[in-house]
């Protein structure tokens, strides 16, 4: 049985109007009005719904004006069990579980009945499965070669085959057989396709073959190409994050839309931003960065491979700023989205406390061992390590009364290392290779800077061990 594949809501309304008893009846009677959505019934292929309670039966009738099925049950006051049944023509296709209702004078009672689908499951429909396909990749012009395929029909249906070629001058010896010979009189590259049919369903396989001139010492290059489109990026801004601005506007910019944000703000007010790559264009996800042309500041609150969020502080002098998000795939294809934001002349951001930072370096000593070097202020004594190890910097940053900004990591021997925010207040670099020259002293400096421009730095040193 299908079980509860679909459900129909049926409302049973007991109207306590104290109607007069019909002749021969005992006790008080009340009218129960039953209504069901016509749209859900028709969608399930149901043509009739009946409701039964203690021997009283009512068929629901389509009301074209209201777009619903409706009917009436005459029931005595008191408790009753109601069952709804659905039919497709004369075939029972669904039935509700018994539901209890108490008919009370002067009270409207509503019930929701789910009609459970009783129809048997349709039998599975199996198409063919191609098991093997054998073919050569080259042949000489005028020579014959053999293609063969085997297939399985799970339901035991008859299999049929149809071979075709993209080359008009090619010839099949048996284009409707599982195995066929094939030849082509002239050189060229052809695409061969075999379609297997069973039970009205098909499975298709294709391959290429190169025909060389007869007797020629020739080869071929099999070339495929993929077009990598530009990544698609969208912008979203929400102004007045610090509640300085009274505006309640937002700005969402997509390619081809109006890129002018309909709000203004002035430092030290900020805008919350979100740059999102909705499509990397078929390439591998790479970097996502944000910048402007007016000297504002971007702070990063969270980042993953396709999303970057944070705050933007406009320049104190104001002006029309073009803010741009740039996505670059690992293959080097770049896509951008730019929005125009007007900022008025404002004031510098208020003084804030420096961020609170704790940080360490993870050094990989072997496959099973690593060492931790803690960064401090002042800088701790140097740690001696072997040359050319892998190192990673991680930090936990509390922005105190400032807004999230940026974290930089610089190894004095190998240069700046890219950083990325993780969850909450955690930041991390990728692994980099330490210096290799014995005796070299290197300093790793981690600096956290909030959006207001206040920084706090920690450092650690490592010395490359001598042989």
N, C-alpha and C positions, 0 to 999 in steps of 0.2 A: 504494500500500500504506500501511497505517496506521503501520508502524514499531513502535517500542517504546511502544505506548500503555498496556499494562498489563504487569506482570511477576509471575511466580509463583516463589517460592523452593522449590526441590526439593533435598532432602538425599539424597545417595548415600552410604551407609555400607558400607564393605567390612569384613566381619567375618572376620578371619583365624583361623578356627577349624580350619584344616587338614582340611576335610571330605574324605571319600574320593572319588576320581574315579568318575564314573559309568561303567558298562560301555561300552567302545568309545572312551572319551575318552583323550586323551594329555595329559600334564603335570598339575600340581596345579590344582585348581579352588577358587574361593572364592565365597562368597555375597555379593551386593551387595543391600542392602535400600534401597528407594527410598520416600521419604515426601513427600507434598505436603499443604499446608493445604487442607482441604475448603472452608473459608469463602471463600478467595480464588478457588477454582475455580468454585464455585456463583455467586459475585457476577459473574464474567465470562461466565456462561452456558455454561460448559464441562461436558460430561457424562462425558468420558473423557480420561485422559492415559496415553500409552504411552511407554516408554523403550526405546531401541534401542542396543546396543553390539556391534559386530563380529558381527552376525547373531543375537545373543540379544535377545529381545524380552520385555517384561513390561508388562501392563496394571495400572494402579493400581486397587485396589478400595476402595470406601468402607468405613471401619471406624466404625460408629456409636458404639462405646464411646469411641474416642479422638477422634472428629471429624476424621479425616484420611483421605486416600487412601494406600494402601501397596501395594507389590509387591516381587518378588524377582527378581534376575538371577543366573544362575550363570555366572561368568566365570573363565577361567584366570588364574593369577598373571601379573603383568606390566602393561604399559601398554595402555590402552584409550581409545577415544573414545566419549563418551556424548552422545546427542541425545534430547531430550524433545519430544513432539508433543502438542498439545491438540486435541480434537475437540468439536464441538457436534453431537450425533447422529453422522452419518457424514461430516460436513463438517470438513475440516482448517481450524482457525482460528488456530493459533499453533504456532511451532516455536522451539526454542532453538538457539543456535549450538553447534557441536560443542565439547565440553569434555573435557579429558584427565584421566584418573584412573589411578593406579598401584595395582594390587591386590597387597598384600603380606601374607603370613601373619602373624598376630598383631598387625596394626596396623589401627586404625579410621580410615578416610579419609572426610572430609566434603566435599561439593561443593555449591555454590549455582548453580542454573541459572535464568536468566531466559528465560521463554517470550515471544517477540515476537509481537505481534498481527499476523496476516496478513490480517485481514478488509478488504475494500475500503471506502473511505469511503462513507458514505451520500450520495446526491445532495442538493444544496442545496434547501431548501424556501423558496421566495420567496412572500411575501405581497404584497398590493397596495400601491402608493405613491400617495398623493394628491398630484397635481401642482398643481392650481389649485382655488380655491374663491371664487366671487363671490357677493356678497349686499349688499343695502342695510342700513343700520342703523336706518332708520325707515320707516314706511308709515302711511297714514291708515286708520282703521277702515272696513271694507267694500271697500277697494281691493285690487287684486291686485298682487303683486310677484313677481320671478323669482329663484330660487336656481339655481346651476349649479356642478358640480364636474367635474373631469377626473382620471382616475387611470390608472396604468400597472401592468400585470401582467408582471413580468420574464420569467416562464415562458410567456407567451402564453395563460394561462388566461382563461376568460370572467370578466367583471366583473359584479357585481350591486350594486345600490344600494338603500338603505333610508333614507328621510327620516322624521324624527319631530319632534314639537313638545311643549314642556312645557305648552302651553295647550290645554285640551280642546276649545275651540270653534274652533280653527284648522283649515283645510282645505288639503290638498295636491291639486293637479290630477293629478300623476303621482308618487306617493311611491316608486315603484320605478325611476325613470328618472334619468339623470345630470342632466337639467334639469327643473325643475318650477316651477309657479306656486304661490303661497301667499297665503292671505288670512285675515283674522280680523274678525269682525263688531263686536267691542267693543274699547275701548282696553285697554292693558296691556303688560307686558313679557314676552317669551317667549324661551326658549332653544331653538334649532334644532340638531338633530344629524343628521349624515349618516354612515352606516356603509357602507363599501365592502368587498365580500368577493370573494376570489379564492383558489383552491387551498385552500379551507378556512380561510384566515386572514383577519383583518379589519383595517381601518384606520379610525379614527373622527376626525371633526372636529366642533367645536361653535362656535356664535356666538350672540350675542344680537341681538334686534330689538325696537324699541319701537313700539307701535301707538298713534298719537294719535287723539283724537276727530275725526271727519270735519269739516273746515272750521274747526277750532279753532286759535288761535294759541298752541300749547303747545310746550314744550320738556321735556327730561328731564335728570336727572343720573345718570350711570352710576357707581355706587358699589361699590367692593370694600373689604373689610376683612380684616385679618390679625391673629390673636391672637398676641401675643408672650408666651410663658411666662417665668416666672422662671428665671434661670440655675440650673443644678444644680452644687453645689460639694461636694467631699469633702475631709476632713481626714486626714492621716497624721502620727503622732508617734512618735519613737523616743527614749526617755529615756537618760540616762547617757552623753551624748556625750563628756564630759570624763573619763570613767572614774571619777568620784567615786562614783557610785551602782553598787551591785552588782546591781541589778535588770536583767533581760534581757527586758523586756516591750515591746510596741508597742501603738499605739492607732490604729485606723482607724475613722473615723466617716462614715457616709453617712446621708442623710435616712431617718428611720423606724427607725434602729438605736439601740442603747444608746450614748448620747453621753458616758458617764462613762468616762474612761480609768482602767484598773486598775493604776496605778502612782503613786508619789509621788516627788518629788525636792525638793532644797533648794539654794538659791543657795550656792556659785557653780556648781553643776552645771547643765547646760542640756539642752534637748530639741531634737533636729533635727525640723523640721516641713516638710510639703509640703502646700500648698493647690492643688487642681486643679479647674478648671471642666470638667466632662465634657460639658456641653450648655449653650449660650448661649440656649436657648429660642426659637430662630428670629430673635433679634436679632443686631446686629453686636457683635462682641467689644469690650469697653470696658476697664474697670479692674478689678484684683483687689488687694484690700488685706487686711491682717491687723491685729487689735487685741485687747486684753484689758480686763477690768474691774478689774484688781488692781494695776496699776502695774509689770508686768513689761516686759521689753525684747524687741523683735523685731529681728533682724538679717537682711539679705537677702544670699543667696549667688548666686542665679540667678533670672531671671524671663523668661518669654515671654508671649504673649498669653493663655494659659490655664493657666499653671503658675507657682507662686511657692514657692521653697524657701529655707531659711535655718535660723537657730537662735533659740530662745526662752529667755530668762533670767528665772526667776521672781523675784518680789520678795523682799527679804531677810527681811521680817517673816512670809512664808508666808501660807497661807490657801487657800481654794477659789477657783480662778480660772476664769472663763469666757472661753475664747479663741475668737474669731469671725473667720471669713474671709468677706469680702463681695465679690461680683462684681456689677458694674453695666454693663449694655449701653450703647451710645452713645445708644439711645432712652430711657434712664433707668429701665429695669426692673432691680430689684435682687433678688438671691438670696443667702442667707446659710447658713452651717453653723457650729454652735457645739459645742465640746467642753468638758467639765469636767475640770480637772486640779488635784489637791491638791498643794500644796507646803508643806513644813515650814519652820519658821524656820531661817535659815541665816546665812551670812556674806557680806560684800560680795565681789565678784569681786576677784581679785588684781590688783596693779598691773601694767600692761602698758606697752610702748613705744607712742608715738603711731604711727598708720599712716604709711607712706611714700607720698607723693603726687606725681605729676607731672601737670600739667594745662595745657590751652591753650584759647583761644577761636578758633573758625573764623568769619570774617566774610566774607559773600558780597558782593563788590564789583561783580560783573557776572556774566553767564551763563558767562563763561570764566575769571574771575579770582576769587581769594579771598585773604584775608590771615590770618595766624596771630598771635595775641597770647598770649604765654606768661604764665601766672600764677606769682607768686613770693611769697616771704616773706623780706625785706620786699617791699612792693608796688612793681613797676617803675614808671617814669614813664608818664603817660597816653599813649595812642595816639589820634591825631586821625582820626576817620572821618566819612563823610557821614551825614546824618540818616536815620533810618528804614531801616537795613539789617537783613538777617537775620543772626542770630548763634546759634552752637551751642557748648556747652561739653562737652569730653570730658576724661576723667581715667583714669589708671592708678593703682590703689591696691594697695599691699602691706600686709596686715594684721599683719605681723610675728608677735608672740606673742599677739595678740588674735584674736578670731573676727570674721568678716565682720559689719559693722553697716549703716551707711547713709551716703549721700552727699547733701549738699544744695548747691544753687546758688541764690544770691540776687543779683539785679541791683538795686542801690539805687534805680534810676530806674523799673524796670518790675515789680519784685517777685520772689517766689520762682518758680523754674522746676522743673517735675517732672523727676525723674531716673530712670534705669533701668539696671540692670546688663546688660552685654553678655556676651561670652565671657571666661572667666577672671577677671581682676581689672579689666576695663575697664568704665567707666560713661559715660553720655552723656545729654544733655538733647535735647529737640526744639528746632527752630529757634524763636527768638522775635525780635520786632522791637525794635530798639534805640530809645533816646530820639530825639526829633525836634527839640526846641527847640535852636537854635544856641547854642553856648557851654556847654551843660549838661555837667557832669562826673559820670560814673557809675562806680561801683565794683562789680565782679562778684567775689563771694566764694564759693569752693568749700570745703566743710568735709567731711572724712571722719571718721566716728566709729565706733570698733569697738564690739562688743557690750558690752564692759566699761565703755564710757562715755568712753574717752580719744579726744581729737580732734586733728586737724591741719588747719590752714586755709592756703589760698593765695588771692591776690587779684590782680586786674589792673584798670586803669582805662582808660576811653575818654572822649574829649571830643568832643562833636558839633561839627563844623566850622561856621564862620560863612560866610554867603554871600560 
